[in-house]
Amino acid sequence: MLGAILGATVHRWIFFVIRIQSWSMCPTLMPGQFALVTRVYSERSIARGHIVVAASDELGLMIIKRVIGTPGDVIDIDGSGRIKVNNLVLVEPYIETWAGPAGTFIVPPQHVLLLGDNRSQSIDSRQWQRPFLPVTAIRGRLVFKTRRCRSQKPLAPPGSTVDT
């Protein structure tokens, strides 16, 4: 009984587990992988580069994206998709292809700018009507991801077919 109460308390207040459903964070996170997420309670616990789970009112669902801009940042995305934060080039070794719309974003107080690692497949701040997500919408920060099992077949990207 005590174990069940402790488990429920940990799940409610400290950690939760998610299953990756889309290709927007590839190659960092692949569909079918599981991730352990720690709950976030303050703006101070969010930093550029963190992968977060957030509730998007605009999309009507939970999303997982990388924090690129924090309050006060000026984000410049050029035509090739490369990013400057406050006039400094953002080094992103996790990106395989740079793609998507260009633009300049000034992140307001208590908000973040989020992008998927798979820029050509991610619907993120670059396309949203309201590109900045309130920090209060962030539900947690990724702290651990599982490896994909060798026996687990990968989920197919949209528009593709898989041999069975």
N, C-alpha and C positions, 0 to 999 in steps of 0.2 A: 504494500500500500504506500509506504513512504517513498519507494522508488518511483511509483507512478506520479505521485505529487511532485517529487523533485524533477522528474522528466518533463511534466507539464509546465512547471515553473521555468525551467531552462528554456523550453521551446517558446513560451510566451514572452519572456523578458530578455533573454540573452542571445540565443541562436535559433536559426531555422534552416531547413534544407530546401533547395530548389532543384528542379531538373531543367536543363537548358533545352529550349524548344525551337530556337531559330538559329540561322546562320549569321546573325548580325555581329557576333563577337568572335568569329573564326579568324585566325587559327587558335586564339587564346582559349576559347570555350567552344566545344563542338556539341551539336544537338545530341541528346541522350546522356551527356555527362551530368553528374550531380555536383552541387557546390554547397559548401557550408557558409552561411552568411551570419555575421554578427549584427545585432540590432544597433542602430545609430540614434543617439539621443541629443547630440549637439552639433552645431555647425563646425565647431573646432575639430571634430573627429573626422572631417571630410577633407581630403587633399587631392590636388591634381594627380592623376594617374590611378587613383582608386577605382576599382570596379564596384558599382553600386546597383542595388535593386531599388526601384522606385515605382510609385503609383503615378501613372500618367492620366490625368483627367482628360486631356485632349484625345488620347488614344483609347481610353477606357480599359486599360489593362496594366499589369505589372510589367516593367521593362528591366533589362539588365544592360548597362552601358558603362563606358569609362568617363570619369570626370576629366574634362579638358580645361574648362574655365571655372574659376572660383570668383566670389564677389570682388568687383573692382578690376578684374582682368580685361584687357583688350585682346581679342582673339582675331587674327587675320588668317583666313584660309584662301590660298591663291588658286588659280585655275587648275593647277596640277593636283590640288588637294593637300599640299604641304601647309603646315601650320606654324604661325608665330604667335607667341604669348608675350604680350608687353614688349614687342619688337625683338624677342629672342626666339630663334628657331627651336621648336619642340622636337626633341629626338624621340622617335617612336619605333624602336626595334621590333615591336610586335606587329607592325603594319606590313602587309605584303603588297598591297596595291593602294595607291592614293587615288581617290575618285570622289566625285560628287560636286555639289554646287560650291562656288566661292562666295566669300562675303566677309564682312567685318562685324564683330559682335562685341558689345560692351556689357559685361555681366553685371546686373544690378545687385544691390545688397540682398543678402539672404537667398540668393539664387545660384544655380550652377548651369554650366553648358555641358551637355553630354553627347558623346559620339560613340558609335559602334566601332570595333576594331576592323571589321570587314566593311570598309567604307562604301564599296560599290553595292552592297546588299543591305545596308543598315538604313532604317528610317529613324532619324535622330534629330537633334537640335537644328541641323541645317535645313530640314524640310518642314518642321513643325510651324504652325501659325504663331504659337508663342514659344520661341526658341529656348527660353530659360525656364528651368524647373525650380520651384521653391525647394529650399533645403528641407523643409518640413515634409515634403513628399518622399524623401529618401527613407526607405524602410530598413536598409542594412547595407553592409559592406562585405564583399567577398573575402573570405579568409583562407579557404581551402577548396580545391577542386579535385574530383576523382579522375583517375585515368579511365579511358574508355577500355572496356574489356575487349580482348582480341576476338572473342566469339560474338560480340555485339555488332550487328550490321549497322553501318552508319545510316542515318536518316538522309533521304535524298533532298538536295536543294530544290526550291520551287522550280517547276518547269522541266525537271529532269526525270529520267526513268532509272530504275534499279533492277538488275538481274536478280532473280530469286533462285 
